[in-house]
Amino acid sequence: QEQLVQSGGGLVQAGGSLRLSCDASGSTISINTMGWYRQAPGKQREWVADITSAGSVNYANSVKGRFTISRDYGKNTVFLQMSSLKPEDTAVYYCHMAFRVWGQGTQVTVSS
């Protein structure tokens, strides 16, 4: 059974950093596009970043230069390193595997 389990997140001051993890089981991350979305209160889910099976990475303009998506094959885990965080980054963050499986969501709150 394919499953994604997220960890990380929390409360941080503006300008700070956080790292989200997305542990995959039941399938190998190397053969799937992995990505992150986020949803702020009262807003639609927004694409953040993804990494393809070939290793290409893509970022939303709103996070480009501040967020980094990466993966660890040995741990079968995808990461989202977030730096220079802004209050507008506050949201629940979700990882996905090929849009087929989704993590449970992780709250990120950035205080001003």
C-alpha positions as CSV (number, residue, x, y, z in Angstrom):
1,Q,0.0,0.0,0.0
2,E,1.4,3.4,-1.0
3,Q,1.6,5.9,1.7
4,L,3.2,9.3,2.4
5,V,3.9,10.4,6.0
6,Q,4.9,14.0,6.6
7,S,6.9,15.5,9.4
8,G,8.5,18.8,10.2
9,G,6.8,22.2,10.1
10,G,5.7,24.2,13.1
11,L,5.9,27.8,14.2
12,V,8.8,30.1,13.1
13,Q,9.4,33.8,13.0
14,A,9.7,35.6,9.7
15,G,13.1,35.2,8.1
16,G,13.5,31.8,9.7
17,S,13.8,28.3,8.2
18,L,12.0,25.0,8.4
19,R,12.4,21.6,6.7
20,L,9.5,19.4,5.8
21,S,9.9,15.7,5.2
22,C,7.8,13.3,3.3
23,D,8.5,9.6,3.9
24,A,7.2,7.3,1.2
25,S,6.4,3.6,1.5
26,G,4.9,1.2,-1.0
27,S,6.5,2.8,-4.0
28,T,9.9,4.3,-4.9
29,I,10.2,8.0,-5.1
30,S,12.8,7.8,-7.8
31,I,10.3,6.7,-10.4
32,N,7.6,9.1,-9.5
33,T,7.2,12.9,-9.7
34,M,7.1,14.1,-6.1
35,G,5.8,17.5,-5.1
36,W,4.5,19.9,-2.6
37,Y,1.3,21.9,-2.4
38,R,0.0,24.3,0.3
39,Q,-3.3,25.6,1.4
40,A,-3.8,28.7,3.4
41,P,-7.0,29.4,5.3
42,G,-9.7,30.5,3.0
43,K,-7.6,29.9,-0.1
44,Q,-7.4,27.2,-2.7
45,R,-4.6,24.7,-2.7
46,E,-1.5,26.1,-4.3
47,W,1.4,24.4,-6.1
48,V,4.7,25.0,-4.4
49,A,7.4,22.7,-6.0
50,D,8.0,19.4,-7.6
51,I,10.8,17.1,-8.7
52,T,10.5,14.7,-11.6
53,S,11.8,11.2,-11.8
54,A,14.5,12.6,-14.1
55,G,15.5,15.1,-11.4
56,S,14.2,18.3,-12.8
57,V,12.9,20.7,-10.2
58,N,10.3,23.4,-10.6
59,Y,9.2,26.1,-8.2
60,A,6.3,28.5,-7.9
61,N,7.4,32.1,-8.4
62,S,6.3,32.9,-4.9
63,V,8.9,30.5,-3.4
64,K,11.7,30.5,-6.0
65,G,15.0,31.2,-4.5
66,R,13.8,30.5,-0.9
67,F,12.6,26.9,-1.0
68,T,14.5,23.9,-2.1
69,I,13.0,20.5,-3.0
70,S,15.3,17.4,-2.7
71,R,15.1,13.7,-2.3
72,D,17.0,11.0,-0.5
73,Y,16.8,7.7,-2.4
74,G,18.2,5.7,0.5
75,K,15.5,7.0,2.9
76,N,12.8,7.1,0.2
77,T,12.1,10.6,1.4
78,V,11.5,14.0,-0.2
79,F,12.3,17.2,1.6
80,L,11.2,20.8,1.3
81,Q,13.8,23.1,2.8
82,M,12.2,26.5,3.4
83,S,14.2,29.6,4.1
84,S,13.6,33.3,4.4
85,L,10.0,32.4,5.4
86,K,7.3,35.1,5.2
87,P,4.0,35.3,7.0
88,E,2.3,34.6,3.6
89,D,4.0,31.2,3.6
90,T,1.7,30.2,6.5
91,A,-0.4,27.2,5.3
92,V,-0.9,23.5,5.6
93,Y,1.7,21.9,3.3
94,Y,1.0,18.6,1.5
95,C,3.4,16.3,-0.3
96,H,2.2,14.1,-3.2
97,M,3.5,11.2,-5.2
98,A,2.4,11.6,-8.9
99,F,-0.8,13.1,-7.7
100,R,-1.8,9.6,-6.8
101,V,-1.0,9.6,-3.1
102,W,-1.0,12.5,-0.7
103,G,0.5,13.1,2.7
104,Q,-1.6,14.0,5.7
105,G,-0.6,17.7,5.7
106,T,1.7,19.7,8.0
107,Q,1.0,23.1,9.5
108,V,3.6,25.8,8.9
109,T,3.0,29.1,10.7
110,V,5.2,32.1,10.1
111,S,4.8,35.0,12.6
112,S,5.7,38.5,11.7
